[in-house]
């Protein structure tokens, strides 16, 4: 969270409620209304959020592959691209909290 997110969340909800929110930025967006015609801004935030995460992961993958290729003095980056992407997917799957896996395996979600 950025400093503006923290300040706006604390000013809107107070410190006690902000401490208990699981996703404060999303709660601020849900609470925000622009006039009487724009009330549900959640999808707009999620579109920007997903796009920014895609760009971030793509940039990290590019930097990782470029640095490995440059470090070993190789001209072809393709083998490292596939290996690094596979490693990143495996790492992300391992980072999923166990309670989420339990909920999805037991068809609660």
N, C-alpha and C positions, 0 to 999 in steps of 0.2 A: 504494500500500500504506500502511496505517496503521502506527503505531508498534507496536501490539500484534501485528500480522501479522509485522513484521520481528523483533521480539523472540522470538515463539514459533517462528518458522522457524529462527532462529539457535540457539536453545536446543535444538531438536529435531534439526536436521541438522548443526549446526556451521557456521562461517563459510566454509570452503572449498567444501563441497557447496552451501550456500545461494547462493553466488556463481554457480554453474553451472546452477542451476535456472531453467527458462524460465517457470514459473508456480508460485512458491513456495506461495501460498495453497492452490492446488489440491492440491499435494503434501502439505501438512499435513492437509488434509481426507481425502485418500486414506489417510494413515497412521493417522488417528484411528479408534478403535473404541469404541463405547459398549456395554460388556458383550459377551455372546456373540451377541446377536441383531441389533444394529445395526453392521454392519461396512462397508457400502458407502454412504457419505454423499455421494458425488460428485453424484448427481442432485439432492439437496437443496440443495447449494451452487449448482448451476447454475440451479435454479428461482429462488432468491433473487437471483442475479447477473443473470439475464435480466430479472426484474421491476424490479430497481433501475435497470438501464440504460434500460429503457423509460420509467420515471418521469423519469429524468434528461434524456433526449432530449425528452420531452414538455414538461418544464418549460423547457428551453432554447428550444424552438420557441415556446412561449407568451410567454416574456419577449421574445424577438426580435420577434415579430409585434406585441406590445403596445407595445413601445418605438418601432417604426417607425410604427405607426398614431398613437401619441400625438405623436411628433415632427412628423409632417406634418399633424396636426390633422384626420385623417380619421375618419369615423364607421363605415365598413364595413371590417372587417379581413379579409374573405374573399380578396380578390385577393392580399394580402401573405402569407396563410397558405399558399396553393398555391405561390406563387413561392419563399417561404422553404423550404418542405418540399422542393421540387424542387432547390433549391440545396444543401440539406443532403445529400440522397441523392447528388447528383452529386459533392459534395465527399468523401463517405465512400467512394464507388466509386473515386475517384482516389487515396485514401489506402491502398488495399489494396496490400500489398507485392507487388512484381513476382514474387517467387519463389512466392507462393501462387497467383497467376494462372497461372504456368507449370505448376505441379503440377496444377491443376484442368483446364487446357486439354489436357494430355497424358494425362489419365485415370490419374494415379498415385494420386490420392486417391479 
